[in-house]
Amino acid sequence: MTPIPVLDLKNQQVVHAKQGDRAHYQPIHSPLCPSADIFAVLEAFLSLADFDTFYIADLDAITHQGHHDALLTQVLAAFPQLTFWVDKGHQHAQDLPPYGNYLPVLGSESYTDGSLSELAAFDGRFVLSLDYSPTGQALGAAGLFAEVQYWPEDIIIMTLAKVGSDQGPDMARLRAFCDTYPKHRFIAAGGVRNLADLQALSALGIKQALVASALHSGAIGRGDLLSLNTDRT
């Protein structure tokens, strides 16, 4: 099991995401990092473990209220040894930044059935996010949820109702995807509270999980992350 730290960007700051209520997200201020500056938060995460992959959501771009392209370029250049999964809404293959450590996340909420043909241009080099609203409805292109020919190997199951909720992962939905599509790698997003949740996900066959709140609060600390590394060896 490998946790992937999450940074949600809004108005040039890292914010605390909670249950998809994006209009009310506030800048991060946590025991782990008192600053909402993206570089400070990245360094704080790296002080916990040698993470090699991070997930960044550009909420301004996703909600069509601007973007963080310049800031993201600075991050990509400053940490060439790290891989960044970046969701910034509707992305086009020809417009991706020229950095080898940038991997686009294509969220279902940002696509329609009419735009699905664009995914072929990525040649499988993307992470798909199947997004579920705070009320549990599938968001965006219905075809992405039903037609596996559009799927890359790595697929995030994003349950917004669970994000920042301290309610635990959406185990039933994740189990259903793992059982139905055993050839794909599913990534849990939303609700991870502690080491026990990560272990429960691993038992389902989930090997990666997006995590933010539990890292900031200390509910998942250095010792927990070290134990996960020990389990892998």
N, C-alpha and C positions, 0 to 999 in steps of 0.2 A: 504494500500500500504506500503510495506516494502522495502526500498533500501538495497541492499547487496553491500558493498564496495568491490572493485576489486584491487588486487595486481598482476601485471604482473612481473615475475622474469626473468631476463636475466643477465648472468655474475655476479651472486650474488647480484644484485641490483634490486630495483623496478624501472621499466621503464614506460615511457608514451607511451601507445599504440595508434596508429593512423592508421585506415583504413587498417589494416592487413599487413602493410609494415614492417614486423618484422626485416628485416635487418637494418633498420634505426631507430629503437626505441632508445630513449635516456633516461638516468637516470632521474627520477622525480626530479624536483626542482620547488616547487609551494608555493603560499602564505600560504597554510595549513601546508606544511612540507618542509623545505629546504634540508632535508636529503633523500637519496635514500635507506637508511638502512631499512630493512623490519620491524624491531622492532620499529623504529622511526615512520614509516608510520602507523603501526597498532595503536600506541598510539595516533597519531594525529587524526586518524579516531575516536577512542574511546573518544577523547575529544569533539567531536561533538554530539555524542549520544551513548546510551548503545546498540550498535549493538551486536547481538549475533551470527551472521553468516557472514563469509567472503568468498570470492571467490579468489583462487590463481591459476594462470596459470604459470606452469613451462615451459617457452618458449624454454629453452635449451632442455628439454626432448621431447617436442612436435616436435621440428625440428631436433632431433637426434644429438644434439651438446653438449651432457653432461646431467647433471641433478643437482637438488638442494636438494637431499634427506637428507643430513646432516642438512642443514638449515631448511628444513621443519620439521624434527624431533625436532629441538630446539624450533620451534614455537609451535608445537603441545603440547610439554611438558610445555612450559611457559604459555600457555593460555588454560588450561584444561576445563575452563568454556565456551569457545567459540567453535563453530562448523566451520570447514573449508571445503569448497567444493574445491577439488583440481583436476585440469586438468593437467596431466603430460603425455599426449599422450596415447599410447596403454597400458592399465593396465590389470593385471591378478588378479582375485579374491584371489588366494592363496598367492599373494605377497603384499597385502595391509599392511600398518604399523599397529602395534598392539595398536592403539589409538582409543578410542571410539568417539573422536571428529573429526575424519577424514572421509569424505564422498567423494568417487571418482566421478569425472565428466568424463564421457565417451563421447568424442567428435566424431562426425561422421567422421571428417577428418582423424582420426587416425585408422579407421577400414575399412575393406573391406567386401564385401558380404560373402567371404569365412571364415571370422573370427567372424561372428555374433553369431554363436552357443556358443561362449565363454561367452556371456552375461548372459546365464542362471545360471552360477556359482555365480553371484552376488546376486541372489535371490531377485531381485528388489531393493536392497540397493545401489542405485547409482542415480546420476542425469544425464540425457541424454542431450547432447548439439547437436542440429541440426545446422550445420555450413554452412553458405553461404559465398562464396568468395567475394572479393571486386567488382567483376563484376556481382554478383548475382547468381552464379551457386551453386548448392548443392554440398558440398564437401564430399568425402569419400563414404561410403557404401550406395548405392542407396536404399537398402532394409530398412534401418533405417528410411527413409523418407516416405515409403509407407506401411510398415507392422507394425501395432500397437501392435502386440503381443510382440515385443521387447521393448516396451515403459514402463518405470516406471511412477509413478504419476507425477513427476516433470520433466519438459522439458524446457531447455533453447533454445530460438530461437536467434542464434548468427549471427547477420548481420555485417560482418567485414567492409563493406563499411561505416557503420554508426559509428563505434568505434572511439572515439576521434575527430569526424568530426564537432560537433556542428550543426548538421543538423536535429536533432530530431529523435525519434525512427522510426522503420520501421512499421508504424501503419497498412498499408494495409496487410502486411504479417501476423502480429500478429492477426489482426481481422479475417483473413481467417482461421488460426489455431483454434482460439477460437470458431468460428462458426461451423467448421467442426468436431472438437473433444471436445465437451463441458464437457466431463468427466475428462479431463486432466488439470493439472495446468501448465500454460505456464509462463515462466520467460523471460522478455525482456532483451536483451543485445545489446547495441550499440545505441548511439545517445542521451541519456537522457541529457537535457540541464538545466532543472529548475523544480520548483515545478509544474508548469502548465503541463509539460510533464508527470510527475508522476500521476497527477490527471486524465489526458486524458487516460493513460494506465489503471488506476483503473476503469474508466468508461467502458473500453472494457472488464473488467473482469480479467485483469492482476493484480495480487496482490504482485508480487515481480519483482524487476528490478536491474540488475547489473549496478553499477554507479562508476565512478572514476573521470573523468575530472571535472564534475560539483561540486564534493566535494572538489577537490584540488583548484579550482578557487574561490570557495566561492559562486558560482551561486546557489548552494543548501547549506544553512547554518543551524545553530542550530535552528533558528526560524522556518524554513521550516520543519525540521525533527520533531520538537516539535508539529507542527500543524498536521503532519501525525499521530503522536501518539495520539493526542487529537481526531482526526477523528475516530480512531479505538475504542475509548472508548465512 
